[in-house]
């Protein structure tokens, strides 16, 4: 038996899971990956629902068996006290502001468009084809909110790359797969390059 | 001119705004309320978009002009170091887990069903009538996740009522207005009564 290690229950293509891998890599926190299938129902089995009644990944399993779902909560907890969080309360409040923005106003359009347009079966996409214009309109609105912030700031909270940047990077950097044109958002594009240039960066396609 | 005071830009019927009023009342933090209309576009005017480019309330304006949107970030910031947050990192991680759960898996169905079924114009509801079954199915799934947690715990994080409970209370206590039957969730119903019995409770309909 090897040394005890955190286990990330995940799907490799999921931007929410990628955020956790990226924070782990940046902070040098070793973890094992347990992979689930994209549309095979494997996060809705009775065994998985015992681990997370909400039936979703990412789910972080600690060495002692404690379990934590929700990418935002996971990356907040992993990075408490580290250089990936600002050290004053006001900047931390803004960090959380952008993390909640991402989950409510960005992910449901940008990640969802990417999923159905790029990863789902064609017949499943056809059932949702009428939703594509709304995904694109609301996703572009979210990118515009980011653009207006980045016209005046290098990072989303405080003076360095924080978990707010990582949370937004997760699905923004691959938004092209959902039919978004990132070149229309030059400040966002420049910020994506800044995030990817940080030491310890990990591309989405790579394991931990 | 009166003493400087925080201003909450809000809509009285919004559960997201109610969370902020409730935390302020519990902690004895005075604030003025600035009311916006429900469907009159008043949070999408150029003047408001300068305050919050995402065009949403709640938005908290501090005495010195600093601005913070996103209910989750606002109530986290207002309650840092108070009895409304657990004092250890693991319980705080679980607090955030439930706050992200609420914004991603609960509010988009339970709050949205309540809004369109109860507050919107009938002709606007009719355009969305085909979405009601999905709102109800996913909203009930969220209530079931809460029920399973509350079958084993009094509160969502740590050993006392925290901002995770307040975040979930906001739209759960009025879910009946969206066509949800709370009596089907006895542990949720008992928890709602526990939250409402806390000192300094404030009903949704009351101003600060």
Contacts between the chains, C-beta under 8 A, distances in Angstrom:
chain1	res1	chain2	res2	distance
A	53	B	144	7.6
A	53	B	145	4.8
A	53	B	148	4.8
A	53	B	149	7.3
A	54	B	101	6.5
A	54	B	105	6.0
A	54	B	145	5.0
A	56	B	105	7.9
A	66	B	90	7.2
A	68	B	93	5.8
A	68	B	94	7.2
A	68	B	97	6.2
A	69	B	97	6.0
A	69	B	101	7.7
A	70	B	96	7.2
A	70	B	97	4.5
A	70	B	100	4.2
A	70	B	101	6.0
A	70	B	104	7.7
A	71	B	100	7.7
A	72	B	96	6.4
A	72	B	100	4.4
A	73	B	93	5.3
A	73	B	94	7.3
A	73	B	96	4.0
A	73	B	97	3.8
A	73	B	99	7.9
A	73	B	100	5.6
A	74	B	93	7.7
A	76	B	93	6.6
A	76	B	96	5.5
A	77	B	89	6.6
A	77	B	90	7.5
A	77	B	92	7.7
A	77	B	93	3.7
A	77	B	96	7.6
A	80	B	89	5.5
A	89	B	77	6.6
A	89	B	80	5.5
A	90	B	66	7.2
A	90	B	77	7.5
A	92	B	77	7.7
A	93	B	68	5.8
A	93	B	73	5.3
A	93	B	74	7.7
A	93	B	76	6.6
A	93	B	77	3.7
A	94	B	68	7.2
A	94	B	73	7.3
A	96	B	70	7.2
A	96	B	72	6.4
A	96	B	73	4.1
A	96	B	76	5.5
A	96	B	77	7.7
A	97	B	68	6.2
A	97	B	69	6.1
A	97	B	70	4.5
A	97	B	73	3.9
A	99	B	73	7.9
A	99	B	100	8.0
A	100	B	70	4.2
A	100	B	71	7.7
A	100	B	72	4.4
A	100	B	73	5.6
A	100	B	99	8.0
A	100	B	100	7.6
A	100	B	103	6.0
A	101	B	54	6.5
A	101	B	69	7.7
A	101	B	70	6.0
A	103	B	100	6.0
A	103	B	103	5.6
A	103	B	104	5.1
A	104	B	70	7.8
A	104	B	103	5.1
A	104	B	104	7.2
A	104	B	107	7.7
A	104	B	108	7.9
A	105	B	54	6.0
A	105	B	56	7.9
A	107	B	104	7.7
A	108	B	104	7.9
A	108	B	108	7.0
A	144	B	53	7.6
A	145	B	53	4.7
A	145	B	54	5.0
A	148	B	53	4.8
A	149	B	53	7.3
